[in-house]
Amino acid sequence: MDDLARNDSVALEALEELLKRRLNPLAKLTWDAVGYELLGSRVVGLSLFGCGLEALPVEIARLDGLRRLNVRRNRICAFPAAFGDMPGLQLVSAERNRLTCIPDLRGSAASLRELYLANNHIEDVENLRHLSKLEILDLDHNGIRSIGDSLADCGALKILNLGSKKIATLADPDVYTPAPLRKYQFPGQPRTPFELQAMIFEQRFNRVAKLESLQALESLEELSIVLNQLSELPENIGRLKNLRLLDASYNQLTALPLSLGSLTRLEVVDVSHNDIAVPPAFISGQTRLDLRGNPAGT
């Protein structure tokens, strides 16, 4: 660690002592790695995948040049207060932990672009008020019941995942390298009831029954809210002028809002496996509409 900046060297040594293992430099930060990524003499990426962490080490906050942090597959219940002052963070992945709330990352509000929190125990959507630069938010497989107006400041959000294993961007190891958002790949629905049951059994999904205050998300391109308890979509969804993908499959929808017909960039509307009886004629013929598993689709 002789070539590292002094603060970074001290922080990594403290982490190694805590973890009882050596941390080595990585050529590329991937989702399943353990080690750090360098830019010059500064640590800009840190991955502590599957290290058995019960708590997020405060030593990480000493890495004041850190841009990407991956602590996926640990047992972390909360982020320490020291993480409220990390102004350079661009990406945080804390999937498959035991978080009960969204970490307060307001100190990274000017830089944070991607936040991955799937497979935790989060029920309330909060601590997002200052994240005006956030582009990707993954809250898949938690216990979320409502959204409210907690996303009102997230005007840069492009991908919002509230319940789907289908978004290729969120499972791609290359997500931890700076790259423009990639186009949705449409991996497809489960093929059999058995596969669907396996998906539900594997992890708990969210329990969102109502969407509110979506009008602030004018940059949103992909909205996935699969396997929830929605009985309707809000009329203000028509304010999402950049929306390309809407996946609300496996809910309890009986109709779609007329405002969807005004979205000229909409490429896919997947409302399969709901309870829609009348095909929505106002959806453009240029939009791929999936009504499988609905009365209107049989």
Secondary structure, DSSP 4 states (H G I P E B T S, - for coil): -TTS-HHHHHHHHHHHHHHTS---B-SS--TT-EEEEEETTEEEEEEETT---SS--GGGGG-TT--EEE--SS------GGGGG-TT--EEE--SS--SS----GGGTTT--EEE--SS---B--S-TT-TT--EEE--SS---B-TTTTTT-TT--EEESS-S--GGGT-GGGGS--PPPPP------SSHHHHHHHHHHSPPP---B---GGG-TT--EEE--SS--S---GGGGG-TT--EEE--SS--S---GGGGG-TT--EEE--SS---S--TTS-TTSEEE-TTSGGG-
